[in-house]
Amino acid sequence: MDIDTDALTGMHYAAMALAGISGIVHLVLGVSFLPHWMGFSFLVATGGFAAGIVAIATNQYRRETYLLGIPFTLGQIVLWIALTHPEFVSNPGAIATIGPVEAIDKFAQIALIAVLVALLRTE
């Protein structure tokens, strides 16, 4: 499995960087939450982001990676809201209460979804 730099575009690099940001956040959170079940769930998410980066970098199953990456990343956002900020559902203005790490992670995830949709449409 070699990195196929000839087949990588700026959009691919953006997707890998955004997945990397979210993966690192999930890794740090996962280790800090261990041995609680949330720690393991964060580490599973880290593995998902890492697998996506490898698949894109090596030009393996890219289209499938985009198709799986969109709901996977969206699921991260939905679970985050459901488990940590259920007040967003009834009060979207409560978003001002999130911390900087959460904001960076959610921005990266929303941007990643947009990039994956764009890649899916162009490839």
Buried (B, 14 or more C-beta within 10 A) or exposed (E): EEEBEEEBEEBBBBBBBBBBBBBBBBBEBBEEBEEEEBBEBBBEBBBBBBBBBBBBBBBEEBEEBBEBBBEBBBEBBEEBBEEEBEEBEEEEEEBEEBEEEBEBBBEBBBBBBBBBEBBBEEE
